[in-house]
C-alpha cells in the first residue's frame, strides 16, 4: 500500500481521461496503489469518462474541493495521499519523487508550478513557487501528504470553499516538515486565457488579502464570482 491519487472534478470531461492515461503511463506508476476520482455532480460526462479508465469513481453531494478530497481520503488505502487537480500534470517519475520525499521524513509537500502557456507574467509568478511560503503556494502545485498526518490534522476544513489548501498546509506544519520539490507540475492556463493574466492575478491577490485579513468565506466567494465568470471548484 503506497500512494493513492485523489482527483476532485467538476465538468472535466475534456481533461480527466487524458490525465489518467498520463498518470498510468509514467514509469513510477507501480508505486500507485489506486486513483480515486471524486466528482462534484458534473453536468457533463466526467464520471463516465473516468470510469472508462478503470479507476475508482466516487460521487459527492457537494461541489466543494474540500468535501470531495476528504471523501477520497476516507476511501484511500495508500500510506501517502496525493491530491491533484484534473487539469494539472505532474513531472515524469512523480510517484518516485513523492515516495522518496516521504522516505526523507517530509510529511507533506508539493511541486513547483508551470503553466501550459508561455507568457512572461505567468512565468514570473511561477518562479516564486520554489519558495516554501503561503503567499506563493497554489493548489495547482498539487499536494502529497502522509495519510497518518492528514488524519491527525483532521483533513481539509469543509467549511472552506476557497484556500482550503492554504489552510491544511498550515495545520500540517504542526505535524512535520513540508517541502517544495525541485520539479514542476504543468497546469492549464485556461482561466488566465479566458480572463486575462493581469486581471485574474489581481483578483487572486485581492481574494488572498481578504482571506489573510479574516473575511468570511461568503465574502471571498462573492468577490471572486462577481469578477471571474469561471467556477472555483
C-alpha positions as CSV (number, residue, x, y, z in Angstrom):
1,X,0.0,0.0,0.0
2,X,1.9,3.0,-1.2
3,X,0.4,6.2,-2.9
4,X,-3.3,6.9,-3.5
5,X,-4.0,9.7,-6.1
6,X,-7.2,11.7,-5.4
7,X,-8.6,13.9,-8.1
8,X,-11.6,16.2,-7.4
9,X,-13.6,17.0,-10.5
10,X,-16.3,19.2,-11.8
11,X,-17.2,19.2,-15.5
12,X,-13.8,17.9,-16.6
13,X,-14.8,15.5,-19.4
14,X,-12.2,17.1,-21.8
15,X,-9.4,16.6,-19.2
16,X,-9.9,13.6,-17.0
17,X,-9.3,10.7,-19.4
18,X,-6.1,12.4,-20.7
19,X,-4.8,13.0,-17.2
20,X,-5.4,9.4,-16.0
21,X,-3.7,8.0,-19.1
22,X,-0.7,10.2,-18.4
23,X,-0.5,9.1,-14.8
24,X,-0.8,5.4,-15.7
25,X,1.9,5.7,-18.4
26,X,4.5,7.1,-16.0
27,X,7.4,4.7,-15.2
28,X,6.9,5.2,-11.5
29,X,3.2,4.2,-11.7
30,X,3.8,0.9,-9.9
31,X,4.1,2.9,-6.7
32,X,0.5,4.0,-7.1
33,X,-2.0,1.7,-5.4
34,X,-5.1,3.5,-6.8
35,X,-6.5,6.6,-8.5
36,X,-9.7,7.9,-7.0
37,X,-11.8,10.5,-8.9
38,X,-14.3,12.3,-6.7
39,X,-16.9,14.1,-8.8
40,X,-19.0,17.1,-7.6
41,X,-22.1,16.5,-9.6
42,X,-20.7,17.3,-13.0
43,X,-23.2,18.2,-15.7
44,X,-21.1,16.6,-18.4
45,X,-19.6,13.1,-18.9
46,X,-16.8,13.4,-16.4
47,X,-17.8,10.4,-14.3
48,X,-18.4,8.3,-17.4
49,X,-15.0,9.2,-18.9
50,X,-13.2,8.5,-15.7
51,X,-14.9,5.2,-15.2
52,X,-13.9,4.0,-18.7
53,X,-10.2,4.1,-17.5
54,X,-10.9,1.6,-14.7
55,X,-10.2,3.9,-11.8
56,X,-12.4,4.3,-8.7
57,X,-15.1,7.0,-9.2
58,X,-17.0,8.5,-6.3
59,X,-19.8,11.0,-6.3
60,X,-20.0,13.9,-3.8
61,X,-23.3,15.6,-3.0
62,X,-21.4,18.9,-2.6
63,X,-19.5,20.9,-5.1
64,X,-16.6,21.6,-2.8
65,X,-13.0,20.6,-3.3
66,X,-12.5,20.2,0.5
67,X,-15.5,17.8,0.8
68,X,-14.5,15.9,-2.3
69,X,-10.9,15.4,-1.3
70,X,-11.9,14.3,2.2
71,X,-14.2,11.8,0.7
72,X,-11.4,10.4,-1.5
73,X,-9.1,10.3,1.5
74,X,-11.6,8.3,3.5
75,X,-11.7,5.6,0.8
76,X,-7.9,5.7,0.1
77,X,-5.8,2.7,1.1
78,X,-2.4,4.3,0.4
79,X,0.1,5.3,3.0
80,X,0.5,8.6,1.1
81,X,-2.3,10.7,-0.3
82,X,-1.6,12.7,-3.5
83,X,-4.2,15.4,-4.2
84,X,-4.1,16.5,-7.9
85,X,-6.3,18.9,-9.9
86,X,-7.8,17.5,-13.1
87,X,-6.0,20.0,-15.3
88,X,-2.6,19.5,-13.8
89,X,0.1,17.1,-15.0
90,X,2.9,16.1,-12.5
91,X,6.5,15.6,-13.6
92,X,7.9,12.4,-15.0
93,X,8.6,10.0,-12.2
94,X,6.2,11.9,-9.9
95,X,5.4,8.9,-7.7
96,X,9.1,8.0,-7.1
97,X,9.8,11.7,-6.2
98,X,6.9,11.7,-3.8
99,X,7.8,8.4,-2.2
100,X,11.4,9.5,-1.8
101,X,10.4,12.7,-0.1
102,X,8.3,10.8,2.4
103,X,11.3,8.4,3.0
104,X,13.3,11.5,3.7
105,X,10.9,12.2,6.6
106,X,8.8,15.0,4.9
107,X,5.2,14.5,6.0
108,X,3.8,16.7,3.2
109,X,4.9,18.7,0.1
110,X,4.2,19.9,-3.4
111,X,6.0,20.6,-6.7
112,X,6.9,23.9,-8.3
113,X,4.5,25.2,-10.9
114,X,4.5,25.9,-14.6
115,X,1.6,26.8,-17.0
116,X,0.9,25.4,-20.4
117,X,1.0,29.0,-21.8
118,X,4.3,30.7,-22.4
119,X,3.5,34.1,-21.0
120,X,6.2,36.2,-19.3
121,X,3.9,37.3,-16.5
122,X,2.8,33.8,-15.6
123,X,6.4,32.6,-15.9
124,X,7.5,35.2,-13.4
125,X,4.7,34.2,-11.0
126,X,5.8,30.6,-11.3
127,X,9.4,31.3,-10.5
128,X,8.3,32.2,-7.0
129,X,6.6,28.8,-6.4
130,X,10.0,27.4,-5.5
131,X,9.8,29.1,-2.1
132,X,8.1,27.5,0.8
133,X,5.8,30.4,1.8
134,X,2.0,30.5,1.7
135,X,1.6,33.6,-0.5
136,X,3.4,31.8,-3.3
137,X,1.7,28.5,-2.9
138,X,-1.1,27.5,-5.2
139,X,-3.5,24.5,-5.2
140,X,-2.4,23.7,-8.7
141,X,1.0,22.7,-7.4
142,X,-0.7,19.6,-6.1
143,X,-0.2,18.2,-2.5
144,X,1.1,15.0,-1.2
145,X,0.8,14.1,2.5
146,X,1.4,11.2,4.8
147,X,-2.1,9.7,5.5
148,X,-1.4,9.4,9.2
149,X,-0.5,13.1,9.4
150,X,-3.6,14.0,7.3
151,X,-5.8,12.2,9.7
152,X,-4.2,13.9,12.7
153,X,-4.7,17.3,11.1
154,X,-8.4,16.2,10.6
155,X,-8.3,16.6,6.8
156,X,-9.5,19.6,4.8
157,X,-11.7,22.1,6.5
158,X,-15.1,21.5,4.8
159,X,-16.3,24.9,5.8
160,X,-13.8,26.5,3.4
161,X,-14.8,26.9,-0.3
162,X,-11.5,28.6,-1.1
163,X,-8.0,28.4,0.3
164,X,-8.6,25.0,1.7
165,X,-5.1,24.1,0.5
166,X,-3.5,27.0,2.3
167,X,-5.4,26.1,5.5
168,X,-4.4,22.4,5.6
169,X,-0.7,23.1,4.8
170,X,-0.6,25.5,7.8
171,X,-2.1,22.9,10.1
172,X,0.1,20.1,8.7
173,X,3.1,22.2,9.8
174,X,2.4,21.2,13.4
175,X,2.9,17.5,12.5
176,X,6.2,17.6,10.5
177,X,8.1,19.2,7.7
178,X,6.7,20.5,4.4
179,X,8.8,20.5,1.2
180,X,8.6,22.1,-2.2
181,X,10.2,19.6,-4.5
182,X,12.5,21.0,-7.3
183,X,10.4,19.5,-10.1
184,X,7.5,21.0,-12.0
185,X,3.8,20.3,-12.5
186,X,2.3,21.7,-15.6
187,X,-1.2,23.1,-15.2
188,X,-3.7,24.6,-17.6
189,X,-3.7,28.4,-18.1
190,X,-7.4,28.3,-19.3
191,X,-8.6,30.7,-16.6
192,X,-5.9,33.1,-17.5
193,X,-6.6,32.9,-21.2
194,X,-10.3,33.5,-20.6
195,X,-9.9,36.4,-18.1
196,X,-6.5,37.8,-19.0
197,X,-3.4,37.1,-16.9
198,X,-3.1,40.5,-15.2
199,X,-6.8,40.8,-14.3
200,X,-7.1,37.3,-13.0
201,X,-3.9,37.6,-10.9
202,X,-5.2,40.8,-9.4
203,X,-8.4,39.0,-8.5
204,X,-6.5,36.2,-6.9
205,X,-4.4,38.7,-4.9
206,X,-7.4,40.6,-3.7
207,X,-9.1,37.4,-2.7
208,X,-6.0,36.2,-0.8
209,X,-5.8,39.5,1.1
210,X,-9.4,39.2,2.1
211,X,-8.6,35.6,3.3
212,X,-5.5,36.8,5.2
213,X,-7.4,39.5,6.9
214,X,-10.1,37.1,8.1
215,X,-13.0,37.9,5.9
216,X,-15.7,35.3,5.7
217,X,-15.8,32.6,3.0
218,X,-19.1,34.1,1.8
219,X,-17.4,37.4,1.1
220,X,-14.4,35.7,-0.6
221,X,-16.7,33.6,-2.9
222,X,-19.0,36.6,-3.7
223,X,-16.0,38.8,-4.5
224,X,-14.4,36.1,-6.8
225,X,-17.6,35.1,-8.5
226,X,-18.5,38.8,-9.2
227,X,-15.2,39.3,-11.0
228,X,-14.5,35.9,-12.7
229,X,-17.1,34.0,-14.7
230,X,-15.4,30.6,-14.0
231,X,-16.2,28.1,-11.2
232,X,-13.6,27.9,-8.5
233,X,-14.1,24.1,-7.9
